[in-house]
Amino acid sequence: MKNHPHLLLVSQHAHGHLNPCIQLALNLIRAGARVTLATTVNGFHKLKLLPPHHNLSLASFSDGHDDEVNAAKTPGYVHDLRRVGSETLADLIHTFSQTGNKVTLLVFTLFLPWAAVVARELHLPSALLLIQTATSFSIYNRFFNSRDGIFVFNKQHFDPSISLKLPGLPLFTQDDLPTFALPTSPYFSDMSSVIQQHLQFLEQNPNTVVLVNTLDGLEPDSMASIPNAMVVGPLVSSSFRGIDRKSSSYYFQWLDSKPDKSVVFASFGSMAVLSETQKEELLHGLIESGRPFLLVLRDAKKDGKLIKEKLGEQGLITDWCLQMEVLRHRAVGCFMTHCGWNSTLESMVAGVGVWGNGVRAEVDEGMVVRRGEIGRCLEVVMDGGDRAEEIKKRVEKWKRVAEESVQDGGSSFVSLKLFVESIG
């Protein structure tokens, strides 16, 4: 058991949570562990699309909404997930023990603090997996820790001119901070409660290991602020997307027809919602740039006819794509993104310049990025000038770091080996 501990990795069902957990599971197996990846019943249906692996098992627990595809949008879902999930996860762990496959350690993700409580009640050690940045966690700690957290009170006290200074980083204003963690967000009540539960658990269990999906040297000050933190990223994989790749051949054929590093790839994740005005400005900005572009819009089918009339051969719009494979395509020269952490890591691994991180767009008084600003930023990233060369050098540096870190002997792989070897 010491040589091959059985780790139970517990994840929420959203793709943005499952994808890094899948890669962590595979990396832990490489490091010598046996792993069971468990998620809600809805998430389990997605996991069954994975290619089989002899040391990776799949399991499910209930969130009380097993037959609802969009259960997370149901009022009271967070409460149901905690209540029903705690019971069914405990049952799952007991089942493993009864069948001679005892769990050695439980790994839980950021939005499932109750899983750590289940582990503690069953006298099972646990570790936290941060699928976001170490910097984000430092911000959460500054907001919600029990000693001097800025937002350990209600939103009537919220100052919209708030700024935040963390070691080694520039001053953050409200526009730089995670929106769902601000008192003005409709998610604030649920999110603040969940994050405070995590922080309280770590305060009460100071030896808990925190596995962070980041790169060695990328966030040194933020990593140093988290006790027992270990770098394990980048947790990036293209092996799980849940859709047959053959159905995606049309946009790969389109990319194949374009010159190297010429295409602007624009995608804003599964959560971001663009206003009609912003979509119009985005489309016109891309068209007026004169550069070929691949744009992902969730409602592309609804607007498809109108859009195609404007595009000609310059652009292609789809409602979904295999993002990692697109980023790795030789034709892609720039990634216009919402800068979600999974997308940012994927761009680093693929070696693609990021518009939105490498270059910042300015919004107008209506909180819209206008077409002229879009064109300006694209010129900065892709015109071959001094700033573009600087971005290119940084891209190449972090691509090399990302590749080396997960190889045998790399910093993240060594961390995981030490972690697995430390489990009794």
Buried (B, 14 or more C-beta within 10 A) or exposed (E): EEEEBBBBBBBBBBBBBBBBBBBBBBBBBBBBBBBBBBBBBBBBBBBEEBEEBEBBBBBBBBBBBBEBEEBBEEEEBBEBBBBBBBBBBBEBBEEBEEEEEEBBBBBBBBBBBBBBBBBBEBEBBBBBBBBBBBBBBBBBBBBBBEEEBBBEEEEEEBEEEBEBEBEEBEEBEBEEBBEBBBBEBEEBEBBBBBBBBBBBBBEEBEEBBBBBBBBBEBBEEBBEBBEEBBBBBBBBBBEBBEEEEEEBEEBBEBBEEBEEBBBBBBBBBEEEEBEEEBBEBBBBBBBEBEBBBBBBBBEBEEBBEEBEEEBEEEBBBBEBBBBBBBBBBEBBBBBBBBBBBBBBBBBBBBBBBBBBBBBEBEEEEEEBBBBEBBBBBBBBBBEEEEBBEEBBEBBEEBBEBBBBBBEEEBBBBBBBBEBBEEBE
